Amino acid sequence: MANALHVRNLDDDLIGRLRRRAARHGRSLEAEHREILRQALSAEVEPSFAELAAEMRAMTAKRQQTPSETLLREGRDER
């Protein structure tokens, strides 16, 4: 896997703490960073599609909605 993630603008104090933590665990700085991310994200529960859809509906509830038929008709009329 050739994915890369670069984290910029970290405080020197934070980098020092990460370096010391990595040393305590016998890992490289990069390996410790990966492990922290893995642990943080594995504890997070992925929302279901239904939950995401409900959240989106709640966010857009007060917005004026244009029916798709109207948008399609307008698009055809522009041609």
C-alpha angles and dihedrals in degrees: 000000000000099000117135133193121193119195114200136186098031118162115254088235091056092049090049092051091048091049092051092046090050090051092051090053094043093242136123119256090255093048091050090050090052092049093051091051092046092051094045094049097041090059091053117092114225110231117237122246089254091054092048091047091050090050091050091049090051091050093051100035095108096044121101109252124212114209113243091235089062092049091048092048091049090049092051092047091054092061 
